[in-house]
Amino acid sequence: MNPVHQNRRALSATEIVTQLSQLNGEQALGWRLIDGSLEKTYSFKNYYETVAFVNAVAFIANAEDHHPDLALSYSKCTVRFNTHDVQGISVSDFFCASKVDALLA
């Protein structure tokens, strides 16, 4: 198991805001805090690109053993991370969110 996922705990509101700011950068676009989860919607040209992205996210989730909720449509995919075993958002969510963003960098 990746050491980042060991000994996790729910982050405080201040820690979440700090991590979210670092994840999104200066433009503050992308990942948002919605209903206790980190959420971001990605747009694509067509269904094929969307499904390819979903498969890449699934690969990351399997490798990290940290699985997001995914909502898929023809040209969009919404990714939601939270850590069920700590009943909140942990460093694992931010770590995996950054890996998902790197797929399109």
Secondary structure, DSSP 8 states (H G I E B T S, - for coil): --GGGTT-----HHHHHHHHHHHHTTTT-S-EEETTEEEEEEE-SSHHHHHHHHHHHHHHHHHHT---EEEE-SSEEEEEE-BGGGTB--HHHHHHHHHHHHTT-
